[in-house]
């Protein structure tokens, strides 16, 4: 059965900050906000991966240089979520919440326990999709993954969790590079892309947890009413930069930098 393009019928809208929004609708919210801009300025997935890679590097820089500044940490975390969604938009039949539910819906994607009790190398053993969890919000997923991995992540520390996020990005990038090799059947490729994307979001949630960031709250605060730069429900920015942020400069010129498209 041919899958429906998840994004094709979604109309631009804003959501109220107090509204409960499923992860799927949050992905759609970002598509309505940035889909047109991304199609024009980021027409291929490799450019979108560059944008995400810079976003992760920005978060790393924020952690190392501005660890005590909650505003910098929050906006850096929210931008990584936005950019994961941007990559997801390049694959319209890959539904992120279904992939999360498949891998983490009933417990650890490997040992199946809550909390995770994996020891050493993990063997691939995925859970089946949970329909209920497909309707969870980003906050619900943060709570669930925190119960699964939060204690282990805190023991590992910020640097190790950040390294895992970077590693998951590299795995996804390698998978994208292999899409032209003929290695995968179409259904297998679609599943693998979803699972790797889910891993990236899961480790983003994990890093936010170690840093005591309310990830859903940060995303709502910075993107709930529209583009971080132009404030429009459907981004109308003409300037677009794929580069790292100088957080010290941003702290000095916050409003001007946002208006220039520097921190989207």
C-alpha positions as semicolon CSV with decimal commas, in nm:
position;residue;x (nm);y (nm);z (nm)
1;X;0,000;0,000;0,000
2;X;0,139;0,339;-0,096
3;X;0,199;0,566;0,200
4;X;0,047;0,911;0,211
5;X;0,276;1,211;0,213
6;X;0,233;1,324;0,573
7;X;0,296;1,690;0,495
8;X;0,107;1,752;0,172
9;X;-0,234;1,843;0,318
10;X;-0,120;2,028;0,628
11;X;-0,208;2,397;0,643
12;X;-0,008;2,663;0,822
13;X;-0,124;2,741;1,174
14;X;0,005;2,853;1,511
15;X;-0,060;2,658;1,827
16;X;-0,139;2,793;2,172
17;X;0,143;2,753;2,422
18;X;-0,090;2,572;2,662
19;X;-0,223;2,338;2,395
20;X;-0,132;1,969;2,416
21;X;0,034;1,884;2,086
22;X;0,132;1,537;1,973
23;X;0,481;1,488;1,836
24;X;0,330;1,427;1,493
25;X;0,147;1,758;1,497
26;X;0,460;1,931;1,622
27;X;0,649;1,795;1,319
28;X;0,366;1,925;1,101
29;X;0,375;2,261;1,276
30;X;0,740;2,298;1,180
31;X;0,663;2,193;0,825
32;X;0,397;2,462;0,797
33;X;0,645;2,712;0,938
34;X;0,958;2,620;0,743
35;X;0,856;2,383;0,463
36;X;0,843;2,649;0,191
37;X;1,169;2,809;0,300
38;X;1,344;2,474;0,326
39;X;1,229;2,368;-0,022
40;X;1,382;2,686;-0,164
41;X;1,703;2,720;0,040
42;X;1,764;2,358;0,144
43;X;1,638;2,156;-0,153
44;X;1,837;1,838;-0,085
45;X;1,883;1,624;0,222
46;X;2,262;1,670;0,236
47;X;2,222;2,046;0,279
48;X;1,969;1,980;0,554
49;X;2,216;1,745;0,721
50;X;2,476;2,022;0,708
51;X;2,226;2,249;0,884
52;X;2,161;1,986;1,151
53;X;2,532;1,920;1,196
54;X;2,593;2,290;1,257
55;X;2,302;2,292;1,502
56;X;2,456;2,008;1,706
57;X;2,793;2,186;1,697
58;X;2,623;2,505;1,819
59;X;2,472;2,313;2,111
60;X;2,813;2,166;2,192
61;X;2,963;2,516;2,185
62;X;2,685;2,647;2,407
63;X;2,746;2,368;2,659
64;X;3,120;2,426;2,673
65;X;3,120;2,807;2,680
66;X;2,783;2,908;2,825
67;X;2,687;2,617;3,052
68;X;2,535;2,848;3,314
69;X;2,325;3,048;3,067
70;X;1,986;2,876;3,047
71;X;1,866;3,092;2,759
72;X;2,156;2,989;2,536
73;X;2,122;2,621;2,629
74;X;1,746;2,625;2,569
75;X;1,754;2,794;2,230
76;X;2,043;2,570;2,118
77;X;1,845;2,259;2,216
78;X;1,526;2,381;2,047
79;X;1,717;2,451;1,725
80;X;1,844;2,091;1,711
81;X;1,485;1,964;1,737
82;X;1,381;2,204;1,459
83;X;1,660;2,077;1,235
84;X;1,583;1,711;1,298
85;X;1,230;1,789;1,182
86;X;1,379;1,967;0,877
87;X;1,559;1,644;0,782
88;X;1,240;1,446;0,845
89;X;1,056;1,674;0,600
90;X;1,291;1,552;0,326
91;X;1,139;1,205;0,369
92;X;0,760;1,260;0,373
93;X;0,667;0,893;0,421
94;X;0,893;0,852;0,725
95;X;0,671;0,919;1,027
96;X;0,891;1,001;1,324
97;X;0,649;0,917;1,605
98;X;0,581;0,572;1,458
99;X;0,956;0,506;1,442
100;X;0,998;0,617;1,805
101;X;0,711;0,392;1,912
102;X;0,858;0,101;1,718
103;X;1,196;0,131;1,884
104;X;1,120;0,266;2,230
105;X;0,744;0,232;2,275
106;X;0,730;-0,051;2,532
107;X;1,070;-0,013;2,687
108;X;1,431;-0,011;2,576
109;X;1,457;-0,096;2,208
110;X;1,703;-0,371;2,294
111;X;1,648;-0,519;2,642
112;X;1,276;-0,416;2,660
113;X;1,308;-0,307;3,024
114;X;1,222;0,021;3,201
115;X;1,475;0,141;3,302
116;X;1,722;0,003;3,049
117;X;1,939;-0,279;3,189
118;X;2,156;-0,333;2,879
119;X;2,511;-0,442;2,949
120;X;2,787;-0,386;2,696
121;X;2,712;-0,422;2,324
122;X;2,347;-0,416;2,226
123;X;2,186;-0,662;1,988
124;X;1,926;-0,522;1,753
125;X;1,586;-0,623;1,889
126;X;1,305;-0,380;1,816
127;X;0,972;-0,349;1,987
128;X;0,651;-0,338;1,788
129;X;0,477;-0,009;1,730
130;X;0,248;0,111;2,009
131;X;-0,056;0,296;1,877
132;X;-0,106;0,485;2,202
133;X;0,249;0,618;2,200
134;X;0,208;0,747;1,847
135;X;-0,008;1,018;2,006
136;X;0,243;1,125;2,268
137;X;0,379;1,479;2,285
138;X;0,748;1,568;2,288
139;X;0,710;1,610;2,665
140;X;0,563;1,259;2,695
141;X;0,855;1,116;2,502
142;X;1,098;1,312;2,720
143;X;0,942;1,161;3,033
144;X;0,937;0,809;2,887
145;X;1,295;0,817;2,763
146;X;1,402;0,979;3,088
147;X;1,257;0,679;3,275
148;X;1,437;0,445;3,036
149;X;1,780;0,604;3,013
150;X;1,790;0,912;3,237
151;X;1,983;0,758;3,524
152;X;2,235;0,589;3,293
153;X;2,277;0,913;3,094
154;X;2,347;1,113;3,408
155;X;2,609;0,859;3,513
156;X;2,766;0,880;3,168
157;X;2,776;1,259;3,178
158;X;2,712;1,537;2,931
159;X;3,015;1,476;2,709
160;X;2,938;1,108;2,659
161;X;2,572;1,174;2,578
162;X;2,673;1,451;2,338
163;X;2,915;1,208;2,173
164;X;2,629;0,960;2,129
165;X;2,416;1,226;1,961
166;X;2,703;1,306;1,726
167;X;2,751;0,935;1,658
168;X;2,383;0,893;1,572
169;X;2,409;1,186;1,333
170;X;2,704;1,018;1,162
171;X;2,510;0,691;1,133
172;X;2,217;0,869;0,971
173;X;2,449;1,053;0,731
174;X;2,612;0,723;0,632
175;X;2,270;0,570;0,572
176;X;2,175;0,861;0,346
177;X;2,499;0,813;0,153
178;X;2,414;0,444;0,106
179;X;2,069;0,510;-0,040
180;X;2,217;0,522;-0,391
181;X;2,405;0,192;-0,361
182;X;2,106;-0,037;-0,417
183;X;2,172;-0,209;-0,085
184;X;1,821;-0,159;0,052
185;X;1,476;-0,259;-0,060
186;X;1,239;0,037;-0,045
187;X;1,048;-0,075;0,266
188;X;1,370;-0,160;0,449
189;X;1,523;0,177;0,364
190;X;1,215;0,363;0,482
191;X;1,222;0,174;0,812
192;X;1,595;0,228;0,863
193;X;1,569;0,601;0,796
194;X;1,289;0,627;1,050
195;X;1,475;0,431;1,316
196;X;1,796;0,632;1,273
197;X;1,599;0,957;1,284
198;X;1,428;0,832;1,601
199;X;1,770;0,759;1,753
200;X;1,882;1,116;1,684
201;X;1,574;1,262;1,848
202;X;1,606;1,019;2,141
203;X;1,965;1,127;2,210
204;X;1,864;1,492;2,172
205;X;1,601;1,428;2,440
206;X;1,865;1,244;2,645
207;X;2,113;1,532;2,629
208;X;1,840;1,781;2,720
209;X;1,756;1,563;3,020
210;X;2,115;1,554;3,146
211;X;2,124;1,935;3,114
212;X;1,788;1,971;3,295
213;X;1,632;2,135;2,990
214;X;1,255;2,120;2,948
215;X;1,285;2,040;2,578
216;X;0,917;2,070;2,491
217;X;0,900;2,395;2,687
218;X;1,201;2,534;2,500
219;X;1,056;2,437;2,160
220;X;0,721;2,592;2,247
221;X;0,882;2,909;2,380
222;X;1,102;2,973;2,077
223;X;0,886;2,833;1,797
224;X;0,530;2,821;1,931
225;X;0,413;3,136;1,754
226;X;0,622;3,119;1,440
227;X;0,972;3,147;1,295
228;X;1,240;3,225;1,551
229;X;1,370;3,504;1,327
230;X;1,078;3,669;1,143
231;X;0,803;3,558;1,387
232;X;0,575;3,466;1,096
233;X;0,365;3,145;1,125
234;X;0,503;3,061;0,779
235;X;0,867;3,175;0,759
236;X;0,925;3,461;0,515
237;X;1,295;3,513;0,582
238;X;1,499;3,590;0,273
239;X;1,836;3,561;0,447
240;X;1,949;3,212;0,534
241;X;2,285;3,102;0,671
242;X;2,418;2,749;0,713
243;X;2,693;2,821;0,962
244;X;2,772;2,811;1,331
245;X;2,650;3,069;1,580
246;X;2,881;3,289;1,784
247;X;2,687;3,273;2,110
248;X;2,882;3,556;2,271
249;X;2,790;3,781;1,982
250;X;2,431;3,658;1,994
251;X;2,403;3,744;2,363
252;X;2,513;4,100;2,288
253;X;2,283;4,153;1,989
254;X;1,995;3,908;2,042
255;X;1,715;4,085;1,859
256;X;1,929;4,200;1,567
257;X;2,085;3,858;1,517
258;X;1,745;3,688;1,522
259;X;1,612;3,931;1,265
260;X;1,910;3,860;1,040
261;X;1,833;3,488;1,034
262;X;2,152;3,408;1,223
263;X;2,003;3,176;1,485
264;X;1,707;3,008;1,313
